[in-house]
């Protein structure tokens, strides 16, 4: 099954930021419609050749096929993908193997798997699968991680409004992949900052998906260089692309959860360049 039309976002550089309007920033870095009922909706960014998006079965079975934009007969012909469910319980079938994903579970599928489909679990509704894919040079085994079964790190402090639980799923000491590093961070009640001080990953592109955010709440997502910061106002279940040169940090009008996912030069989670608050402009 070959599908068409993956919208493309071209690579950008820091010199473009000062001349961008708010709408320019949103058109370039924000993905507002990740989850669409009954569809697989993907976006291709030329930053590290990442493809990200969502699959919402809505009572049907959705098949992940090949796309002309990635010149493949099937999606994982030369790619890998990390999948996290942010909705009701659902299933992912990969070459006949059925994986059940509750909310917050993570599934890794490696290069070479031909047939991938998404569905709601029996008797369930509302599965929403977030997909993050990068090119892969070899094949690693499929692996399913339930919520809380990854590497769990407690970070931040209630005093600074950034107390959070970080679940590492796909990383150098967890589920093996070629490029992808992926996990979920949940902010504790009363905390709103996801990362502060901010940082960059000069060797990787990182994308965030914000979810479990109340309908009337928003996240103010900081981006750009530390001397030339900009911001995006982001709603529930929207994603943002953060190029390697851009810092990424955000504060919400309430607590929320977010998926962080990276691809690029290495998989060292702590390979980051701090951007102290005193340096931000």
C-alpha positions as CSV (number, residue, x, y, z in Angstrom):
1,X,0.0,0.0,0.0
2,X,1.7,3.2,-1.2
3,X,0.5,6.5,0.2
4,X,1.2,10.0,-0.9
5,X,1.7,13.5,0.4
6,X,4.0,13.8,3.4
7,X,4.3,17.6,3.8
8,X,7.9,18.6,3.9
9,X,9.6,21.1,6.2
10,X,13.0,22.3,4.9
11,X,16.1,22.8,7.1
12,X,16.6,26.2,8.5
13,X,19.5,28.2,10.1
14,X,19.8,30.7,12.9
15,X,20.2,33.7,10.6
16,X,16.6,33.3,9.4
17,X,15.0,33.7,12.8
18,X,15.2,37.5,13.3
19,X,13.2,38.1,10.1
20,X,10.5,35.6,10.8
21,X,7.0,36.6,11.8
22,X,5.0,34.6,14.3
23,X,3.2,32.9,11.5
24,X,6.5,32.1,9.8
25,X,7.7,30.4,12.9
26,X,4.5,28.4,13.3
27,X,4.6,27.3,9.6
28,X,8.2,26.3,9.9
29,X,8.4,24.5,13.3
30,X,5.0,23.8,14.6
31,X,2.9,20.7,13.6
32,X,-0.6,21.6,14.7
33,X,-2.6,18.6,13.4
34,X,-0.7,15.5,14.5
35,X,-3.8,13.4,15.2
36,X,-6.7,13.2,12.7
37,X,-9.5,10.7,13.1
38,X,-9.2,7.8,10.8
39,X,-5.9,8.9,9.3
40,X,-2.1,8.5,9.4
41,X,-0.8,12.0,9.3
42,X,3.0,12.5,8.8
43,X,5.4,15.4,8.3
44,X,8.9,15.1,6.9
45,X,11.6,17.5,8.2
46,X,14.9,17.8,6.4
47,X,16.5,18.3,9.9
48,X,18.2,14.9,10.3
49,X,15.6,13.4,7.8
50,X,13.0,12.8,10.6
51,X,9.5,11.8,9.9
52,X,6.9,12.4,12.7
53,X,3.2,12.3,13.0
54,X,0.2,10.4,14.3
55,X,-2.1,7.4,13.6
56,X,-5.7,7.5,14.9
57,X,-7.6,4.3,13.9
58,X,-11.0,5.5,15.1
59,X,-12.5,2.1,14.7
60,X,-10.7,1.2,11.5
61,X,-7.4,-0.5,10.7
62,X,-4.7,1.9,9.3
63,X,-1.8,0.5,7.3
64,X,1.6,2.3,7.2
65,X,2.7,2.1,3.6
66,X,5.5,3.4,1.4
67,X,5.7,7.1,0.5
68,X,7.3,8.7,-2.6
69,X,8.9,11.4,-0.4
70,X,11.2,8.8,1.2
71,X,11.6,6.7,-2.0
72,X,10.6,3.4,-0.3
73,X,8.4,0.5,-1.3
74,X,7.4,0.2,2.4
75,X,7.9,2.6,5.3
76,X,10.6,0.8,7.2
77,X,12.6,-0.3,4.2
78,X,15.5,1.9,5.3
79,X,14.0,3.5,8.4
80,X,13.2,2.7,12.1
81,X,10.3,4.1,14.1
82,X,9.4,4.7,17.7
83,X,5.7,4.6,18.6
84,X,4.1,5.9,21.8
85,X,0.4,5.7,22.5
86,X,-1.1,8.8,24.0
87,X,-4.8,7.7,23.8
88,X,-6.9,4.6,24.6
89,X,-5.5,1.1,24.4
90,X,-4.6,0.1,20.9
91,X,-2.6,-2.5,18.9
92,X,0.2,-2.3,16.4
93,X,0.7,-5.3,14.1
94,X,4.2,-5.7,12.7
95,X,4.7,-8.5,10.2
96,X,2.0,-10.5,11.9
97,X,3.2,-9.9,15.5
98,X,0.5,-8.1,17.5
99,X,1.6,-5.6,20.2
100,X,-0.8,-4.1,22.7
101,X,0.0,-0.5,23.8
102,X,-1.8,1.1,26.7
103,X,-1.5,4.8,27.1
104,X,2.2,5.7,27.6
105,X,3.6,2.5,26.2
106,X,6.4,2.7,23.7
107,X,7.1,0.3,20.8
108,X,10.3,0.3,18.7
109,X,10.2,-1.2,15.2
110,X,13.4,-1.7,13.3
111,X,14.5,-1.5,9.7
112,X,13.1,-4.2,7.4
113,X,9.6,-4.7,8.9
114,X,7.3,-4.6,5.9
115,X,3.7,-4.7,7.2
116,X,2.7,-2.3,9.9
117,X,-0.9,-1.5,10.9
118,X,-2.7,0.3,13.7
119,X,-6.0,-0.4,15.4
120,X,-8.0,0.1,18.6
121,X,-7.7,-2.8,21.0
122,X,-10.8,-5.1,21.2
123,X,-13.6,-3.4,23.0
124,X,-11.6,-0.1,23.2
125,X,-11.7,3.2,21.4
126,X,-9.6,6.3,21.2
127,X,-6.0,4.9,20.5
128,X,-3.7,7.7,19.3
129,X,-0.2,6.6,18.2
130,X,2.6,9.1,17.9
131,X,5.3,8.1,15.4
132,X,8.9,9.3,15.3
133,X,11.1,7.9,12.5
134,X,14.7,8.3,11.3
135,X,16.9,6.6,8.7
136,X,18.5,3.4,9.9
137,X,21.7,1.6,8.8
138,X,20.9,-1.8,10.3
139,X,18.1,-3.7,11.9
140,X,17.4,-4.0,15.7
141,X,14.7,-6.2,17.2
142,X,11.3,-4.9,17.9
143,X,10.7,-4.1,21.6
144,X,7.7,-3.0,23.6
145,X,8.1,-1.1,26.9
146,X,5.2,-0.5,29.2
147,X,4.8,2.8,31.2
148,X,7.3,2.9,34.1
149,X,9.4,0.0,32.7
150,X,12.1,2.2,31.1
151,X,14.8,4.0,32.9
152,X,13.1,6.4,35.3
153,X,14.7,9.6,36.4
154,X,13.3,12.2,38.9
155,X,14.4,15.7,38.0
156,X,13.9,19.3,39.0
157,X,12.4,20.8,42.2
158,X,8.9,22.0,43.2
159,X,10.6,25.3,44.3
160,X,11.6,26.0,40.7
161,X,8.3,24.7,39.3
162,X,10.0,21.9,37.3
163,X,9.5,18.8,39.3
164,X,9.2,16.0,36.7
165,X,9.4,12.3,36.1
166,X,11.4,11.3,33.0
167,X,10.9,7.9,31.4
168,X,13.7,6.9,29.0
169,X,12.5,4.2,26.6
170,X,14.7,4.1,23.5
171,X,18.3,5.1,24.4
172,X,21.8,3.8,24.6
173,X,21.2,1.9,27.8
174,X,17.6,0.8,27.0
175,X,15.9,-0.3,23.8
176,X,18.5,-0.4,21.0
177,X,18.1,1.7,17.9
178,X,20.3,3.2,15.1
179,X,19.5,6.8,15.8
180,X,16.3,7.3,17.8
181,X,16.4,8.4,21.4
182,X,12.8,8.7,22.8
183,X,10.9,8.9,26.0
184,X,8.1,10.6,28.0
185,X,8.3,13.3,30.7
186,X,5.4,14.0,33.1
187,X,5.3,17.2,35.1
188,X,4.1,16.9,38.7
189,X,1.1,19.0,39.7
190,X,2.1,22.6,40.4
191,X,5.1,22.3,38.0
192,X,5.1,24.0,34.6
193,X,8.7,24.3,33.3
194,X,9.8,21.3,31.3
195,X,13.5,22.2,31.1
196,X,15.2,25.1,32.7
197,X,18.0,26.0,32.4
198,X,17.4,25.4,28.7
199,X,19.9,23.6,26.5
200,X,20.8,22.7,22.9
201,X,21.8,19.5,21.2
202,X,24.3,20.7,18.6
203,X,24.5,17.1,17.3
204,X,20.9,16.1,17.2
205,X,17.4,17.4,16.2
206,X,14.8,17.1,18.9
207,X,11.0,17.1,18.6
208,X,8.5,17.6,21.4
209,X,4.9,16.4,21.4
210,X,2.9,18.1,24.2
211,X,-0.2,16.2,25.5
212,X,-2.5,15.9,28.6
213,X,-2.8,19.6,28.4
214,X,-6.2,21.0,29.3
215,X,-8.2,22.4,26.3
216,X,-8.0,26.0,27.7
217,X,-4.3,25.7,28.6
218,X,-1.2,26.4,26.5
219,X,2.6,25.8,26.6
220,X,4.9,28.7,25.8
221,X,7.7,27.0,24.0
222,X,11.0,28.8,23.8
223,X,13.2,28.3,20.7
224,X,16.0,30.0,18.7
225,X,19.5,30.9,19.8
226,X,20.1,32.0,23.3
227,X,20.9,35.5,22.2
228,X,17.9,35.6,19.9
229,X,15.1,33.7,21.5
230,X,11.6,33.4,20.1
231,X,8.5,31.5,21.3
232,X,5.6,29.4,20.0
233,X,2.2,29.1,21.8
234,X,1.3,25.4,21.6
235,X,-1.9,23.5,22.4
236,X,-2.6,20.0,23.5
237,X,-1.3,17.2,21.1
238,X,0.7,19.6,18.9
239,X,4.3,18.9,18.0
240,X,7.3,21.2,17.5
241,X,10.6,20.7,15.6
242,X,13.7,21.9,17.4
243,X,16.8,22.0,15.1
244,X,20.2,21.2,16.6
245,X,21.1,24.9,16.9
246,X,17.9,25.8,18.7
247,X,17.3,25.7,22.4
248,X,14.1,24.1,23.6
249,X,12.3,24.8,26.8
250,X,8.8,25.6,27.8
251,X,6.4,26.7,30.5
252,X,2.7,25.8,30.6
253,X,-0.3,27.5,32.1
254,X,-0.9,24.1,33.8
255,X,1.0,20.8,34.3
256,X,1.3,18.5,31.2
257,X,3.1,15.6,29.7
258,X,5.4,15.5,26.7
259,X,7.2,13.1,24.4
260,X,10.8,14.0,23.6
261,X,12.4,12.3,20.6
262,X,15.8,12.9,19.0
263,X,17.9,11.7,16.1
264,X,21.3,12.7,14.9
265,X,25.0,12.2,15.6
266,X,24.9,10.1,18.8
267,X,22.5,8.7,21.4
268,X,24.1,10.0,24.6
269,X,21.2,11.5,26.5
270,X,23.4,14.0,28.5
271,X,25.2,15.3,25.4
272,X,23.8,18.8,25.6
273,X,25.1,22.3,25.8
274,X,23.6,24.3,28.6
275,X,22.0,27.7,28.0
276,X,22.0,29.5,31.4
277,X,19.1,31.7,32.2
278,X,21.5,34.7,32.5
279,X,22.6,34.2,28.9
280,X,19.1,34.3,27.4
281,X,18.0,37.3,25.4
